[in-house]
């Protein structure tokens, strides 16, 4: 294969349609906008407009609240941990930390810590060092001969707090 023989896959790059270039082009005259009306003109933004009626997004009340400083945990099930051990990606003899899970490819990135949930059966004995675990997950892991260490939460930044 030579450089001059390389080409894109069929349909990978489509040429843009040049509108308004004569009737013979197939997109001449009205340029695919149909005939007359507000949407055939330029400068029209109709998203959410309901003809002067109060639009739906204004009729419905505001709902809910998103806490700006909420902790965002990575959630891992026991079944996922077992799967990683069986695949040989995770060493159950070493302590299982968030960093170890990232290296094993179980997690993409460490957020505010890892929380283990009890989905699946624990066959391997794990030494988990995580930010949190459900009661049933702790029971399952300890029943399999492992142990769960709950790490202290990351210290909230003291920036913005007045010092006494």
DSSP file (Angstrom, degrees, kcal/mol; ACC not computed):
  #  RESIDUE AA STRUCTURE BP1 BP2  ACC     N-H-->O    O-->H-N    N-H-->O    O-->H-N    TCO  KAPPA ALPHA  PHI   PSI    X-CA   Y-CA   Z-CA
    1    1 A X              0   0    0      0, 0.0     2,-0.3     0, 0.0     5,-0.0   0.000 360.0 360.0 360.0 136.4    0.0    0.0    0.0
    2    2 A X    >   -     0   0    0      1,-0.1     3,-1.8     0, 0.0     4,-0.5  -0.766 360.0-109.3-116.0 162.1    1.2    3.5   -0.9
    3    3 A X  G >  S+     0   0    0      1,-0.3     3,-1.1    -2,-0.3    -1,-0.1   0.851 118.5  55.7 -58.8 -35.7    0.3    6.9    0.3
    4    4 A X  G 3  S+     0   0    0      1,-0.2    -1,-0.3     3,-0.0     0, 0.0   0.564 102.4  58.1 -77.0  -4.8   -1.4    7.7   -3.0
    5    5 A X  G <  S+     0   0    0     -3,-1.8    -1,-0.2     2,-0.0    -2,-0.2   0.508  81.8 106.6 -98.6  -6.1   -3.6    4.6   -2.6
    6    6 A X    <   +     0   0    0     -3,-1.1     2,-0.3    -4,-0.5    -3,-0.0  -0.494  43.3 162.1 -73.1 139.9   -5.1    5.6    0.8
    7    7 A X        -     0   0    0     -2,-0.2     3,-0.1     3,-0.0    -2,-0.0  -0.988  38.4 -98.0-152.8 159.0   -8.7    6.8    0.7
    8    8 A X        -     0   0    0     -2,-0.3     3,-0.1     1,-0.1     2,-0.0  -0.262  50.6 -89.6 -69.1 161.3  -11.6    7.3    3.1
    9    9 A X    >   -     0   0    0      1,-0.1     3,-2.1     2,-0.1     4,-0.4  -0.357  59.2 -81.4 -64.9 154.9  -14.3    4.8    3.6
   10   10 A X  T 3  S+     0   0    0      1,-0.3    -1,-0.1     2,-0.1    -3,-0.0  -0.420 118.1  10.2 -61.2 125.1  -17.3    5.2    1.3
   11   11 A X  T 3  S+     0   0    0      2,-0.3    -1,-0.3    -2,-0.2     3,-0.2   0.490  90.7 119.1  85.4   3.1  -19.6    7.8    2.7
   12   12 A X  S <  S+     0   0    0     -3,-2.1     2,-0.5     1,-0.2    -2,-0.1   0.873  80.4  32.7 -70.4 -35.7  -17.1    9.0    5.4
   13   13 A X  S    S-     0   0    0     -4,-0.4     2,-0.4    -5,-0.0    -2,-0.3  -0.970  74.1-168.1-123.6 118.0  -17.0   12.5    3.9
   14   14 A X        -     0   0    0     -2,-0.5     2,-0.1    -3,-0.2     3,-0.1  -0.863  25.7-118.0-104.8 139.5  -20.1   14.0    2.3
   15   15 A X        -     0   0    0     -2,-0.4     2,-0.1     1,-0.1     3,-0.0  -0.473  35.2-108.0 -71.9 143.3  -19.9   17.2    0.3
   16   16 A X        -     0   0    0     -2,-0.1     2,-0.5     1,-0.1    -1,-0.1  -0.418  32.5-111.6 -72.5 150.0  -21.9   20.0    1.7
   17   17 A X        -     0   0    0     -2,-0.1     2,-0.9    -3,-0.1    -1,-0.1  -0.701  22.4-147.4 -84.6 124.3  -25.0   21.0   -0.3
   18   18 A X        -     0   0    0     -2,-0.5     3,-0.4     7,-0.1     9,-0.2  -0.818  22.6-161.6 -93.5 108.6  -24.7   24.4   -1.9
   19   19 A X        +     0   0    0     -2,-0.9     9,-0.2     1,-0.2    10,-0.1  -0.500  61.7  33.1 -91.4 158.4  -28.2   25.8   -1.9
   20   20 A X  S    S+     0   0    0      7,-3.2     8,-0.2    -2,-0.2    -1,-0.2   0.843  76.2 124.8  72.4  34.2  -29.6   28.6   -4.0
   21   21 A X  S    S-     0   0    0      1,-0.4     7,-0.2    -3,-0.4     4,-0.1  -0.195  78.5 -62.1-120.4  41.3  -27.5   27.9   -7.1
   22   22 A X    >   -     0   0    0      1,-0.1     3,-1.4     5,-0.1     5,-0.4   0.086  53.1 -84.7  99.2 151.8  -30.1   27.5   -9.7
   23   23 A X  G >  S+     0   0    0      1,-0.3     3,-1.6     2,-0.2     5,-0.3   0.831 119.7  65.3 -61.5 -34.9  -33.0   25.2  -10.4
   24   24 A X  G 3  S+     0   0    0      1,-0.3    -1,-0.3     2,-0.1    -2,-0.1   0.706  91.1  65.1 -63.6 -19.9  -30.8   22.6  -12.1
   25   25 A X  G <  S-     0   0    0     -3,-1.4    -1,-0.3    -4,-0.1    -2,-0.2   0.704 103.8-126.6 -77.2 -17.8  -29.0   21.9   -8.8
   26   26 A X  S <  S+     0   0    0     -3,-1.6    -3,-0.1    -4,-0.4    -2,-0.1   0.230 101.5  65.9  89.2 -15.6  -32.2   20.5   -7.2
   27   27 A X  S    S+     0   0    0     -5,-0.4    -7,-3.2    -9,-0.2    -6,-0.3  -0.205  77.6 116.1-128.9  40.6  -31.8   23.0   -4.3
   28   28 A X    >   +     0   0    0     -5,-0.3     3,-1.7    -8,-0.2     2,-1.0  -0.266  62.6  20.2 -96.5-172.1  -32.3   26.2   -6.1
   29   29 A X  T 3  S+     0   0    0      1,-0.3    -2,-0.0     2,-0.1    -6,-0.0  -0.319 136.6  20.5  54.6 -90.1  -35.0   28.9   -5.8
   30   30 A X  T >  S-     0   0    0     -2,-1.0     3,-1.6     1,-0.0    -1,-0.3   0.501  97.0-134.2 -89.5  -1.9  -36.4   28.2   -2.3
   31   31 A X  T <   -     0   0    0     -3,-1.7    -2,-0.1     1,-0.3    -3,-0.1   0.808  65.7 -56.5  57.8  35.3  -33.2   26.3   -1.2
   32   32 A X  T 3  S+     0   0    0     -4,-0.5    -1,-0.3    -6,-0.1     3,-0.1   0.582 114.7 110.7  79.1   9.2  -35.2   23.5    0.4
   33   33 A X  S <  S-     0   0    0     -3,-1.6     2,-0.2     1,-0.4    -2,-0.1   0.451  74.7-130.0 -95.3  -0.4  -37.2   25.8    2.7
   34   34 A X        -     0   0    0      6,-0.1     2,-0.4     5,-0.0    -1,-0.4  -0.509  45.2 -44.1  82.4-158.5  -40.5   25.3    1.1
   35   35 A X  S    S-     0   0    0     -2,-0.2     5,-0.1    -3,-0.1    -5,-0.0  -0.940  89.7 -38.2-119.8 132.3  -42.7   28.2    0.1
   36   36 A X  S    S+     0   0    0     -2,-0.4     4,-0.2     4,-0.1     3,-0.1   0.204  78.3 102.8  53.6-173.0  -43.4   31.4    2.1
   37   37 A X  S >  S-     0   0    0      1,-0.1     3,-1.2     2,-0.1     4,-0.4   0.060  85.0 -71.6  85.3 164.1  -44.1   31.5    5.8
   38   38 A X  G >  S+     0   0    0      1,-0.3     3,-1.4     2,-0.2    -1,-0.1   0.866 127.4  56.7 -61.5 -38.7  -41.9   32.5    8.8
   39   39 A X  G 3  S+     0   0    0      1,-0.3    -1,-0.3    -3,-0.1    -2,-0.1   0.609  97.9  62.1 -75.4  -8.6  -39.6   29.5    8.6
   40   40 A X  G <  S+     0   0    0     -3,-1.2    -1,-0.3    -4,-0.2    -2,-0.2   0.625  95.4  77.5 -85.9 -12.3  -38.7   30.3    5.0
   41   41 A X  S <  S-     0   0    0     -3,-1.4     3,-0.4    -4,-0.4     2,-0.2  -0.448  87.1-106.3 -91.2 166.6  -37.2   33.6    6.1
   42   42 A X  S    S+     0   0    0      1,-0.2    -1,-0.1    -2,-0.1    -2,-0.1  -0.518  93.8  39.3 -88.1 161.5  -33.9   34.2    7.7
   43   43 A X  S    S+     0   0    0      1,-0.2     2,-0.5    -2,-0.2    -1,-0.2   0.827  77.0 145.6  75.0  33.1  -33.4   35.1   11.4
   44   44 A X        +     0   0    0     -3,-0.4     2,-0.5    -5,-0.1    -1,-0.2  -0.901  24.8 178.8-109.3 129.6  -36.1   32.8   12.8
   45   45 A X        +     0   0    0     -2,-0.5    -6,-0.0     1,-0.1     0, 0.0  -0.902  13.3 158.3-127.8 102.8  -35.8   31.0   16.1
   46   46 A X    >   +     0   0    0     -2,-0.5     3,-1.9     2,-0.1     2,-0.4   0.336  22.0 133.0-108.9   6.6  -38.9   29.0   16.9
   47   47 A X  T 3  S-     0   0    0      1,-0.3     3,-0.1     3,-0.0    -2,-0.0  -0.437  89.5  -2.9 -63.5 117.6  -37.6   26.5   19.4
   48   48 A X  T 3  S+     0   0    0     -2,-0.4     2,-0.4     1,-0.3    -1,-0.3   0.430  97.6 137.1  83.3  -1.7  -40.1   26.4   22.2
   49   49 A X    <   -     0   0    0     -3,-1.9    -1,-0.3     1,-0.1     5,-0.1  -0.652  31.3-174.7 -82.8 132.7  -42.3   29.1   20.7
   50   50 A X    >   -     0   0    0      3,-0.5     3,-1.4    -2,-0.4    -1,-0.1  -0.197  57.8 -85.2-122.1  41.4  -46.0   28.4   20.9
   51   51 A X  T 3  S-     0   0    0      1,-0.3     3,-0.1     4,-0.0    -2,-0.1   0.810  90.7 -48.5  67.8  30.5  -47.5   31.2   18.9
   52   52 A X  T 3  S+     0   0    0      1,-0.4    -1,-0.3     0, 0.0     2,-0.1   0.161 107.7 125.6  93.6 -19.5  -47.6   33.7   21.8
   53   53 A X  S <  S-     0   0    0     -3,-1.4    -3,-0.5     1,-0.1    -1,-0.4  -0.431  81.9 -88.4 -66.8 148.5  -49.2   31.2   24.2
   54   54 A X        -     0   0    0     -3,-0.1    -1,-0.1    -2,-0.1     5,-0.1  -0.445  56.4-120.5 -60.3 118.7  -47.2   30.8   27.5
   55   55 A X    >>  -     0   0    0     -2,-0.3     3,-1.6     1,-0.1     4,-1.6  -0.160  14.7-110.0 -69.7 159.9  -44.8   28.0   26.5
   56   56 A X  H 3> S+     0   0    0      1,-0.3     4,-1.9     2,-0.2     3,-0.2   0.855 115.7  58.4 -55.8 -41.5  -44.6   24.7   28.3
   57   57 A X  H 34 S+     0   0    0      1,-0.2    -1,-0.3     2,-0.2    -2,-0.1   0.703 112.3  41.9 -67.8 -17.1  -41.2   25.4   29.9
   58   58 A X  H <4 S+     0   0    0     -3,-1.6    -1,-0.2     1,-0.1    -2,-0.2   0.676 109.9  57.1 -97.4 -21.7  -42.7   28.5   31.5
   59   59 A X  H  < S+     0   0    0     -4,-1.6     2,-0.2    -3,-0.2    -2,-0.2   0.832  94.3  76.4 -76.6 -31.6  -46.0   26.9   32.5
   60   60 A X  S  < S-     0   0    0     -4,-1.9     3,-0.1    -5,-0.2     2,-0.0  -0.554  87.3-114.5 -83.2 143.9  -44.4   24.1   34.5
   61   61 A X        -     0   0    0     -2,-0.2     2,-0.2     1,-0.1    -1,-0.1  -0.334  32.0 -99.7 -73.8 157.3  -43.0   24.9   38.0
   62   62 A X        -     0   0    0     -4,-0.1     2,-0.4    -2,-0.0    -1,-0.1  -0.566  47.7-166.7 -71.3 139.1  -39.3   24.7   38.8
   63   63 A X        +     0   0    0     -2,-0.2    -3,-0.0    -3,-0.1    -1,-0.0  -0.967  31.4   1.6-132.4 146.5  -38.6   21.4   40.6
   64   64 A X        -     0   0    0     -2,-0.4     2,-0.3     1,-0.1    -2,-0.0   0.048  57.8-113.2  81.6 177.4  -35.7   20.0   42.6
   65   65 A X        -     0   0    0      2,-0.0     2,-0.6     0, 0.0    -1,-0.1  -0.973   9.0-148.0-155.3 136.5  -32.3   21.1   43.7
   66   66 A X        -     0   0    0     -2,-0.3     2,-0.3     4,-0.0    -2,-0.0  -0.947  23.1-133.0-112.2 115.1  -28.8   20.1   42.9
   67   67 A X    >   -     0   0    0     -2,-0.6     3,-1.1     1,-0.2    -2,-0.0  -0.501  10.8-149.0 -67.4 125.6  -26.4   20.4   45.8
   68   68 A X  T 3  S+     0   0    0     -2,-0.3    -1,-0.2     1,-0.2    -2,-0.0   0.769  93.1  37.5 -71.1 -24.5  -23.3   22.1   44.4
   69   69 A X  T 3  S+     0   0    0      2,-0.1    -1,-0.2    -3,-0.0    -2,-0.1   0.038  82.4 141.8-116.1  27.6  -20.8   20.4   46.8
   70   70 A X    <   -     0   0    0     -3,-1.1     2,-0.3     1,-0.1    -4,-0.0  -0.350  57.5-108.0 -68.2 148.4  -22.4   16.9   46.9
   71   71 A X        -     0   0    0      1,-0.0     2,-0.7    41,-0.0    -1,-0.1  -0.622  26.9-152.2 -79.1 135.7  -20.0   14.0   47.0
   72   72 A X        -     0   0    0     -2,-0.3    40,-2.6    -3,-0.0    41,-0.3  -0.903  16.8-166.3-112.9 103.4  -19.9   12.0   43.7
   73   73 A X        -     0   0    0     -2,-0.7     2,-0.5    38,-0.2    41,-0.2  -0.600  22.6-125.3 -92.5 148.9  -19.0    8.4   44.3
   74   74 A X  E     -a  114   0A   0     39,-2.9    41,-3.2    -2,-0.2     2,-0.5  -0.794  30.9-143.7 -80.9 132.5  -17.9    5.7   41.9
   75   75 A X  E     +a  115   0A   0     -2,-0.5     2,-0.4    39,-0.2    41,-0.2  -0.890  22.3 177.3-106.2 126.9  -20.3    2.8   42.4
   76   76 A X  E     -a  116   0A   0     39,-2.4    41,-2.5    -2,-0.5     2,-0.2  -0.989  17.0-144.0-129.2 135.0  -18.9   -0.7   42.0
   77   77 A X  E  >  -a  117   0A   0     -2,-0.4     4,-1.7    39,-0.2    41,-0.2  -0.592  24.1-119.5 -93.6 160.1  -20.7   -4.0   42.6
   78   78 A X  H  > S+     0   0    0     39,-1.4     4,-2.6    41,-0.3    42,-0.2   0.877 116.0  58.5 -61.9 -37.4  -19.3   -7.1   44.1
   79   79 A X  H  > S+     0   0    0     40,-2.6     4,-2.2     1,-0.2    -1,-0.2   0.883 104.4  50.1 -60.0 -39.1  -20.1   -8.9   40.8
   80   80 A X  H  > S+     0   0    0     39,-0.3     4,-1.9     2,-0.2    -1,-0.2   0.876 110.1  50.0 -68.5 -37.7  -17.9   -6.4   38.9
   81   81 A X  H  X S+     0   0    0     -4,-1.7     4,-1.9     2,-0.2    -2,-0.2   0.926 111.5  48.5 -64.8 -44.5  -15.0   -6.9   41.3
   82   82 A X  H  X S+     0   0    0     -4,-2.6     4,-2.6     1,-0.2    -2,-0.2   0.899 109.5  53.3 -61.1 -41.3  -15.3  -10.7   40.9
   83   83 A X  H  X S+     0   0    0     -4,-2.2     4,-1.8     1,-0.2    -1,-0.2   0.893 108.5  49.4 -61.6 -41.0  -15.4  -10.3   37.1
   84   84 A X  H  <>S+     0   0    0     -4,-1.9     5,-2.1     2,-0.2     6,-1.3   0.863 111.5  49.3 -67.9 -36.3  -12.1   -8.3   37.2
   85   85 A X  H ><5S+     0   0    0     -4,-1.9     3,-1.2     4,-0.2    -2,-0.2   0.921 110.5  49.8 -68.0 -44.4  -10.4  -10.9   39.4
   86   86 A X  H 3<5S+     0   0    0     -4,-2.6    -2,-0.2     1,-0.3    -1,-0.2   0.852 109.0  52.5 -62.8 -34.9  -11.5  -13.8   37.1
   87   87 A X  T 3<5S-     0   0    0     -4,-1.8    -1,-0.3    -5,-0.2    -2,-0.2   0.564 114.6-119.6 -77.5  -8.2  -10.2  -11.8   34.1
   88   88 A X  T < 5S+     0   0    0     -3,-1.2    -3,-0.2    -4,-0.4    -2,-0.1   0.624  84.9 112.9  80.6  13.3   -6.8  -11.5   35.9
   89   89 A X  S   <S+     0   0    0     -5,-2.1     2,-0.4    -6,-0.2    -4,-0.2   0.756  71.1  49.6 -87.1 -26.4   -7.0   -7.7   35.9
   90   90 A X  S    S-     0   0    0     -6,-1.3     2,-0.7    -9,-0.1    -2,-0.2  -0.954  74.0-142.0-120.7 131.0   -7.4   -7.2   39.6
   91   91 A X    >   -     0   0    0     -2,-0.4     3,-0.6     1,-0.1    -6,-0.1  -0.818   9.6-166.5 -92.8 113.7   -5.1   -8.9   42.3
   92   92 A X  T 3  S+     0   0    0     -2,-0.7    35,-0.4     1,-0.2    -1,-0.1   0.677  83.1  65.8 -74.1 -17.1   -7.3   -9.9   45.2
   93   93 A X  T 3  S+     0   0    0     33,-0.1    -1,-0.2     2,-0.1     2,-0.2   0.817  95.2  66.1 -75.1 -29.6   -4.3  -10.5   47.5
   94   94 A X  S <  S-     0   0    0     -3,-0.6    33,-0.5     1,-0.1     2,-0.1  -0.516 106.6 -84.5 -86.1 158.7   -3.4   -6.8   47.4
   95   95 A X        -     0   0    0     -2,-0.2     2,-0.9    31,-0.1    33,-0.2  -0.418  41.6-129.5 -62.1 135.4   -5.6   -4.2   49.0
   96   96 A X  B     +c  128   0B   0     31,-2.8    33,-2.6    -4,-0.1     2,-0.2  -0.793  41.3 163.6 -92.1 106.8   -8.3   -3.1   46.6
   97   97 A X     >  -     0   0    0     -2,-0.9     4,-1.9    31,-0.2     5,-0.1  -0.605  53.9 -98.5-113.5 175.9   -8.2    0.7   46.5
   98   98 A X  H  > S+     0   0    0     31,-0.4     4,-1.8     1,-0.2     9,-0.2   0.892 124.7  51.5 -62.1 -39.9   -9.7    3.3   44.0
   99   99 A X  H  > S+     0   0    0      1,-0.2     4,-2.3     2,-0.2    -1,-0.2   0.890 107.8  52.0 -66.0 -38.6   -6.3    3.6   42.3
  100  100 A X  H  > S+     0   0    0      1,-0.2     4,-1.9     2,-0.2    -1,-0.2   0.874 108.5  51.7 -64.7 -36.6   -6.1   -0.2   41.9
  101  101 A X  H  X>S+     0   0    0     -4,-1.9     5,-2.2     2,-0.2     6,-1.3   0.849 108.9  50.2 -69.0 -34.3   -9.6   -0.3   40.3
  102  102 A X  H ><5S+     0   0    0     -4,-1.8     3,-0.9     4,-0.2    -2,-0.2   0.925 110.8  49.1 -68.0 -43.9   -8.6    2.4   37.8
  103  103 A X  H 3<5S+     0   0    0     -4,-2.3    -2,-0.2     1,-0.3    -1,-0.2   0.873 109.9  52.1 -61.1 -36.8   -5.4    0.4   36.9
  104  104 A X  H 3<5S-     0   0    0     -4,-1.9    -1,-0.3    -5,-0.2    -2,-0.2   0.610 115.4-117.6 -76.2 -11.5   -7.5   -2.7   36.5
  105  105 A X  T <<5S+     0   0    0     -3,-0.9    -3,-0.2    -4,-0.5    -2,-0.1   0.601  83.9 118.2  84.8  11.0   -9.9   -0.8   34.2
  106  106 A X  S   <S+     0   0    0     -5,-2.2     2,-0.3    -6,-0.2    -4,-0.2   0.887  80.3  30.9 -74.9 -39.6  -12.9   -1.3   36.5
  107  107 A X        -     0   0    0     -6,-1.3    -2,-0.3    -9,-0.2     3,-0.1  -0.860  66.6-149.1-115.8 153.1  -13.2    2.5   36.9
  108  108 A X  S    S-     0   0    0      1,-0.3     2,-0.3    -2,-0.3    -1,-0.1   0.869  80.8  -7.7 -85.1 -41.6  -12.3    5.2   34.4
  109  109 A X  S    S-     0   0    0     -8,-0.0     2,-0.6     0, 0.0    -1,-0.3  -0.985  71.2-106.1-151.8 157.9  -11.4    7.8   37.0
  110  110 A X        +     0   0    0     -2,-0.3     4,-0.1     1,-0.1   -37,-0.1  -0.775  37.9 175.7 -87.7 124.5  -11.5    8.4   40.8
  111  111 A X        -     0   0    0     -2,-0.6   -38,-0.2     2,-0.3    -1,-0.1   0.539  67.7 -38.0 -93.4-115.8  -14.2   10.8   41.8
  112  112 A X  S    S-     0   0    0    -40,-2.6    42,-0.3     1,-0.4     2,-0.2   0.248 112.6 -61.7 -96.2  13.2  -14.8   11.4   45.5
  113  113 A X        -     0   0    0    -41,-0.3   -39,-2.9    40,-0.1     2,-0.4  -0.681  60.4 -74.3 131.2 174.5  -14.2    7.8   46.4
  114  114 A X  E     -a   74   0A   0    -41,-0.2    18,-1.6    -2,-0.2    17,-1.3  -0.889  30.3-163.6-112.3 137.1  -15.6    4.3   45.7
  115  115 A X  E     -ab  75 132A   0    -41,-3.2   -39,-2.4    -2,-0.4     2,-0.4  -0.985  13.4-146.2-119.6 128.1  -18.8    2.9   47.1
  116  116 A X  E     -ab  76 133A   0     16,-2.2    18,-2.2    -2,-0.5     2,-0.3  -0.796  11.9-163.1 -98.9 131.0  -19.3   -0.9   47.0
  117  117 A X  E     -a   77   0A   0    -41,-2.5   -39,-1.4    -2,-0.4    15,-0.0  -0.784  26.8-117.3-112.7 159.7  -22.8   -2.3   46.5
  118  118 A X        +     0   0    0     -2,-0.3     2,-0.5   -41,-0.2   -41,-0.1   0.118  61.4 135.6 -88.2  21.8  -23.9   -5.9   47.2
  119  119 A X        +     0   0    0    -43,-0.1   -40,-2.6     2,-0.1   -41,-0.3  -0.588  65.0  10.8 -72.8 118.8  -25.0   -6.9   43.6
  120  120 A X  S    S-     0   0    0     -2,-0.5     2,-0.4   -42,-0.2   -42,-0.1  -0.384  95.3 -66.9 104.3 174.9  -23.6  -10.4   43.0
  121  121 A X        -     0   0    0     -2,-0.1     2,-0.7   -43,-0.1   -39,-0.1  -0.868  37.0-132.3-108.5 137.9  -21.9  -13.1   45.2
  122  122 A X        +     0   0    0     -2,-0.4   -43,-0.1     1,-0.2    -2,-0.0  -0.787  38.8 153.7 -89.8 114.8  -18.6  -12.7   46.8
  123  123 A X        +     0   0    0     -2,-0.7     2,-0.2    22,-0.0    -1,-0.2   0.708  60.0  65.6-104.8 -34.4  -16.4  -15.8   46.3
  124  124 A X  S    S-     0   0    0      1,-0.0     2,-0.8    21,-0.0    22,-0.2  -0.619  85.4-121.1 -90.0 147.0  -13.0  -14.1   46.6
  125  125 A X        -     0   0    0     -2,-0.2     2,-0.3    20,-0.1    17,-0.1  -0.807  36.4-168.3 -90.4 116.1  -11.8  -12.6   49.9
  126  126 A X        -     0   0    0     -2,-0.8    21,-2.7    15,-0.2     2,-0.7  -0.733  25.9-147.0-102.8 149.6  -11.1   -8.9   49.2
  127  127 A X  E     - d   0 147B   0    -33,-0.5   -31,-2.8   -35,-0.4     2,-0.3  -0.841  33.6-168.4-108.8  89.0   -9.3   -6.4   51.4
  128  128 A X  E     -cd  96 148B   0     19,-2.4    21,-3.3    -2,-0.7     2,-0.5  -0.628  21.2-174.6 -87.3 133.7  -11.3   -3.4   50.3
  129  129 A X  E     + d   0 149B   0    -33,-2.6   -31,-0.4    -2,-0.3     2,-0.2  -0.855  34.0 145.1-123.6  93.6  -10.2    0.2   51.2
  130  130 A X  E     - d   0 150B   0     19,-1.8    21,-3.1    -2,-0.5   -15,-0.1  -0.754  61.0-115.6-130.6 169.3  -13.1    2.3   50.0
  131  131 A X  S    S-     0   0    0    -17,-1.3     2,-0.3    -2,-0.2   -16,-0.2   0.721  93.7  -9.1 -79.2 -22.2  -15.1    5.4   50.9
  132  132 A X  E     -b  115   0A   0    -18,-1.6   -16,-2.2    17,-0.1     2,-0.3  -0.983  54.1-172.1-169.4 159.3  -18.3    3.5   51.5
  133  133 A X  E     -b  116   0A   0     -2,-0.3   -16,-0.2   -18,-0.3     2,-0.1  -0.972  31.9-108.8-156.8 145.7  -20.1    0.2   51.3
  134  134 A X     >  -     0   0    0    -18,-2.2     4,-2.3    -2,-0.3     5,-0.2  -0.382  34.0-114.2 -72.5 156.9  -23.7   -1.0   51.8
  135  135 A X  H  > S+     0   0    0      1,-0.2     4,-2.4     2,-0.2     5,-0.1   0.909 117.7  50.0 -58.4 -43.6  -24.3   -3.2   54.9
  136  136 A X  H  > S+     0   0    0      1,-0.2     4,-2.2     2,-0.2    -1,-0.2   0.839 108.8  52.6 -66.8 -31.7  -25.2   -6.2   52.8
  137  137 A X  H  > S+     0   0    0    -21,-0.2     4,-2.4     2,-0.2    -1,-0.2   0.918 109.6  48.7 -67.6 -42.9  -22.0   -5.7   50.7
  138  138 A X  H  X S+     0   0    0     -4,-2.3     4,-2.6     1,-0.2     5,-0.2   0.918 111.7  50.1 -61.5 -43.9  -19.9   -5.7   53.9
  139  139 A X  H  X S+     0   0    0     -4,-2.4     4,-2.2     1,-0.2    -2,-0.2   0.927 111.4  47.9 -60.0 -46.4  -21.7   -8.8   55.1
  140  140 A X  H  X S+     0   0    0     -4,-2.2     4,-1.4     2,-0.2    -2,-0.2   0.911 114.0  46.1 -62.6 -43.3  -21.1  -10.7   51.9
  141  141 A X  H  <>S+     0   0    0     -4,-2.4     5,-2.7     1,-0.2     4,-0.2   0.908 114.2  46.9 -69.3 -42.0  -17.4   -9.8   51.7
  142  142 A X  H ><5S+     0   0    0     -4,-2.6     3,-1.1     1,-0.2    -1,-0.2   0.849 108.8  55.8 -68.3 -33.0  -16.8  -10.6   55.4
  143  143 A X  H 3<5S+     0   0    0     -4,-2.2    -1,-0.2     1,-0.2    -2,-0.2   0.831 105.5  52.8 -65.1 -32.2  -18.7  -13.9   54.9
  144  144 A X  T 3<5S-     0   0    0     -4,-1.4    -1,-0.2    -5,-0.2    -2,-0.2   0.460 128.9 -99.4 -82.3  -1.8  -16.2  -14.7   52.0
  145  145 A X  T < 5S+     0   0    0     -3,-1.1    -3,-0.2     1,-0.3   -20,-0.1   0.549  85.8 116.5  97.9   8.6  -13.3  -14.1   54.4
  146  146 A X      < -     0   0    0     -5,-2.7     2,-0.3   -22,-0.2    -1,-0.3  -0.311  52.5-134.2 -97.1-175.4  -12.5  -10.5   53.3
  147  147 A X  E     -d  127   0B   0    -21,-2.7   -19,-2.4    -2,-0.1     2,-0.5  -0.994   3.1-145.0-142.7 152.1  -12.5   -7.2   55.1
  148  148 A X  E     -d  128   0B   0     -2,-0.3     2,-0.6   -21,-0.2   -19,-0.2  -0.967   8.9-166.4-119.7 123.3  -13.8   -3.8   54.3
  149  149 A X  E     -d  129   0B   0    -21,-3.3   -19,-1.8    -2,-0.5     2,-0.7  -0.947  13.2-147.5-108.9 120.7  -12.0   -0.6   55.6
  150  150 A X  E     -d  130   0B   0     -2,-0.6   -19,-0.2   -21,-0.2     2,-0.1  -0.788  18.3-142.0 -89.4 118.1  -14.1    2.6   55.3
  151  151 A X        -     0   0    0    -21,-3.1     2,-0.1    -2,-0.7     3,-0.1  -0.409  23.5 -98.9 -77.7 153.5  -11.7    5.5   54.6
  152  152 A X        -     0   0    0      1,-0.1    -1,-0.1    -2,-0.1     3,-0.1  -0.444  49.8 -97.8 -67.4 144.1  -12.3    8.9   56.1
  153  153 A X        -     0   0    0      1,-0.1    -1,-0.1    -2,-0.1     3,-0.1  -0.265  47.5 -88.9 -63.8 152.7  -13.9   11.3   53.7
  154  154 A X        -     0   0    0    -42,-0.3     2,-0.2     1,-0.1    -1,-0.1  -0.362  52.0-101.0 -61.1 139.0  -11.7   13.7   51.8
  155  155 A X        -     0   0    0     -3,-0.1     2,-0.1     1,-0.1    -1,-0.1  -0.436  35.5-122.7 -66.3 127.8  -11.2   16.9   53.8
  156  156 A X        -     0   0    0     -2,-0.2    -1,-0.1     1,-0.1     2,-0.1  -0.460  36.2 -99.2 -68.3 142.1  -13.4   19.7   52.4
  157  157 A X        -     0   0    0      1,-0.1    -1,-0.1    -2,-0.1    -3,-0.0  -0.386  22.2-148.3 -66.2 138.6  -11.4   22.7   51.4
  158  158 A X    >   +     0   0    0     -2,-0.1     3,-1.7     2,-0.1     2,-0.2   0.299  55.6 128.6 -90.1   9.5  -11.3   25.4   54.0
  159  159 A X  T 3  S+     0   0    0      1,-0.2     3,-0.1     3,-0.0    -2,-0.0  -0.452  71.1  24.3 -66.4 136.0  -11.1   28.1   51.4
  160  160 A X  T 3  S+     0   0    0      1,-0.3     2,-0.4    -2,-0.2    -1,-0.2   0.230  93.4 116.8  94.7 -14.2  -13.7   30.7   51.9
  161  161 A X    <   -     0   0    0     -3,-1.7    -1,-0.3     1,-0.0     2,-0.2  -0.738  68.3-121.6 -89.2 133.9  -14.1   30.1   55.6
  162  162 A X        -     0   0    0     -2,-0.4     2,-0.3    -3,-0.1    -1,-0.0  -0.533  23.9-129.2 -74.6 135.9  -13.1   33.0   57.8
  163  163 A X              0   0    0     -2,-0.2    -1,-0.1     1,-0.1     0, 0.0  -0.650 360.0 360.0 -86.4 142.2  -10.4   32.2   60.3
  164  164 A X              0   0    0     -2,-0.3    -1,-0.1     0, 0.0    -2,-0.0   0.451 360.0 360.0 -84.5 360.0  -11.0   33.1   64.0
